[in-house]
Amino acid sequence: MANYMTYEDLKKAVADTGRPYDIQMLDKAYALADKAHAGQNRRSGEPYICHPLNVALLLVELGMDTESLAAALMHDVVEDTHVRLDEISASFGPDVARLVDGVTKLTKIQFSSVEEQQAENLRKMLLAMSQDVRVMIIKLCDRLHNMRTGDAWPEQKRRDKALETMEVYAPIAHRLGISNIKEELEDRSLRYLDPVGYQEIQDLLAGSGGEAFVTGVASVIEERLAENGMPNAVMKSRVKSVYGVYRKMFIQDRDFEEIYDVYAVRIILDTVAECYNALGVIHDMYHPIPNRFKDYISTPKPNMYQSLHTTVIGHEGIPFEVQIRTKEMDQMAEYGVAAHWKYKAGVQGSDKLDERLAWVRQLLESQRESDDAGSLLQDIKGDLLPEEVFAFTPKGDVINLPAGATAIDFAYAIHSAVGNRMMGAKVNGRIVPIDHKVATGEIIEVITGPADKGPSRDWLKIVTTSEARNKIRNWFKKERKEENIQQGREALEKEMRRNLVNIPDDQWDGFMAEIARRQRLNTAEEMYAALGYGGLQLSRLMGKIKDEYAKMRAAQPRPAVLGDIPLRQHKGTDGVVVEGIDNCLVKFAKCCSPLPGDEIVGFITRGFGVSIHKKDCENAQASMANPENRERWVNAHWEEQVQENYKATLEMVAMDRDGLVGDVAVALGELRVPIYALTARSADNGRASMSATLGISSTEHLNSVVAKLRKVKDMITVTRI
């Protein structure tokens, strides 16, 4: 018989803590959950009650209170069984019921698209967390146990859950400071997302003999600290998590030997003064690596993490990190906000809990006026980034920002009035561009202009924080309404022309009013204004416009198919036979850029010869439906031996890196393909967008070029336009 976890195991773990838990409440919660889940099994075959028991055990390890454990035992009963929330409230009180309800609600809301659903669930999660952070801690433990037993899921569900865990839950665990849960969530997600890379790093770590090395170093340091008047130092050692190594090897493109903090020794002391004394001892014992010292004691991270970090090279020539902190700092580093319960049992008041959760309320506040769910999702994920930088104002105030933030983000973090009036910036006394990436330790002075200056629209493409983005949008929303409407409408009309979306004038107003209504806006003008100030993203709106346009066209009478049209026969040149006429002037339509191998048809223009289109071209189909044009369409096909080159344009998206354009050019050179144009630009999310116009002889030739380009390192997509 399988060895499943029981309630007796949980009670033993509770008793071992020596903390004053309310066992009667836990007994009652277990009895209710056991009865409600009776007969239910998980995919792995174990009784369903094992899942809430394991979640509760994780909370015991974090030191959470009785109410959290009771809520964990019952966290699935409202959603999956007949038990109602009011029954839980009557038996256990409103606090436990609110925790159960908070955990249940995070996954129950349905929206019109997956992205909007995910964004709204994130908003709900943050809202629940701002009201009672225990909801989020229970949810993290719930997700951790699910990931531990994820092998029972189907392959696609494993990957979906792993991606969601990596993008949302692990960063939240980081921002709450619960490092053990964060690292395990990342490692277990990586095992499903990239099993080969995961195994490669596990093998590297296993073969490095690192644990024996750091254990030996820790004992040597302990002896030296005792000699220097610090006999009470507690030593810990660790090897970096698999995902921590993966991120530096595969995302930052470093070799294993180039990662300096794979091994770390932690020194836990009684006072802050001893921490700085110990730092001097370490630098005396080992050679410190320049620019690898970080003082998080004087400048804590946003999740209140404090420690001294220095990287040194041992006598074996192996670099390792030394972390020096007090007992309280170590508790905060291990348990984050959960330390509030683990080490403050029976103490009233919020301690520094409100301060640690200020970022949640700030994020919700900045999103309150957001018009676009996709933008919300991007902002929330951006603000949960694990890395931060710390810079200083000339007066010495510390401003912390996500890694990659610019001088504009810095200005708006000080105050919206400073950001709106910004004209430039000085870093350590030297003028820098406004898109300068802020680095830790810089002293940044914002140069301001007159009070009525206002930001530039281009800043929306430069800033990285949601706070700056929303403050810029709000300025344009209030100050430039007419300009926003005009710019938004012009941008929309241009994008619709590019996508061949042609709305008749008599249907335009009704069509746009319906699109605005679907965006929860009252009028089309409000929609144009939102596009103008950046509250709505044009790329997302176009998807909805194309859907509505397709429905509108489907409701209209179907155009005649090509075979039903009486086509006259002409003959042409340039590798194309236009049936019926010799040596007529032929040009290739830019709307569909036909190539040898495509099925084609010709249109007799007035004075410019025959325009050749692909048979399935939208413009061709629309013209054939018009009785005035039907007589001007003629049959055409490619000559059997076509030697000429025809222009075709390819759009490429790749991860941005040095040498990318050169690699693309080399690949095209190896194929001996004529290049008429090649452009590249940086896009969002660390990507680059490229466009190449090439000389192609046939669709087969084109397919071979596309296949070659897709093999270029870091290439994501290659599409013909």
Salt bridges, closest charged atoms under 4 A:
ASP16 OD2 - LYS12 NZ 3.09
ASP27 OD1 - LYS11 NZ 3.84
GLU46 OE2 - ARG42 NH1 3.21
ASP65 OD2 - ARG134 NH1 2.65
GLU67 OE1 - ARG134 NH1 2.86
ASP76 OD2 - HIS51 NE2 3.90
ASP76 OD2 - HIS75 NE2 3.22
ASP86 OD1 - ARG84 NE 3.31
GLU87 OE2 - ARG84 NH1 3.56
ASP95 OD1 - ARG98 NH2 2.54
ASP101 OD2 - LYS105 NZ 3.25
GLU115 OE1 - ARG540 NH1 2.59
GLU120 OE1 - ARG123 NE 3.50
ASP132 OD2 - ARG134 NH2 2.91
ASP142 OD1 - HIS51 NE2 2.65
ASP142 OD1 - HIS75 NE2 3.18
ASP142 OD2 - LYS139 NZ 3.53
ASP151 OD1 - ARG191 NH2 3.18
GLU155 OE1 - ARG158 NH2 2.73
GLU164 OE1 - ARG143 NH2 2.87
GLU167 OE1 - LYS381 NZ 2.72
GLU184 OE2 - ARG148 NE 2.67
GLU184 OE2 - ARG188 NE 2.78
GLU186 OE1 - LYS182 NZ 3.89
GLU227 OE1 - ARG224 NE 3.95
ASP261 OD2 - LYS240 NZ 3.10
ASP261 OD1 - LYS248 NZ 3.32
ASP270 OD1 - LYS327 NZ 2.52
GLU321 OE1 - ARG238 NH2 3.84
GLU321 OE2 - HIS309 ND1 3.73
ASP330 OD2 - LYS236 NZ 2.86
ASP330 OD1 - ARG266 NH1 3.81
ASP330 OD1 - ARG325 NH1 2.94
GLU334 OE2 - ARG266 NH1 2.91
GLU365 OE1 - ARG368 NH1 3.24
GLU369 OE1 - LYS477 NZ 3.94
ASP372 OD2 - ARG540 NE 3.60
ASP379 OD1 - ARG469 NH1 2.28
GLU387 OE2 - ARG247 NH1 2.48
GLU388 OE2 - HIS174 NE2 3.96
GLU442 OE1 - HIS436 NE2 3.03
GLU467 OE2 - LYS471 NZ 3.02
GLU483 OE2 - ARG457 NH2 3.16
GLU483 OE1 - ARG480 NE 3.43
GLU493 OE2 - ARG489 NE 2.83
GLU495 OE2 - ARG498 NH2 3.09
GLU514 OE2 - ARG517 NH2 2.72
GLU548 OE1 - ARG518 NH1 2.66
GLU579 OE2 - HIS637 ND1 3.28
ASP598 OD2 - ARG720 NH2 3.22
GLU599 OE1 - LYS615 NZ 3.92
GLU618 OE1 - ARG553 NH1 3.47
ASP663 OD2 - ARG657 NH2 2.78
GLU670 OE1 - LYS708 NZ 2.81
ASP714 OD2 - ARG657 NE 2.75
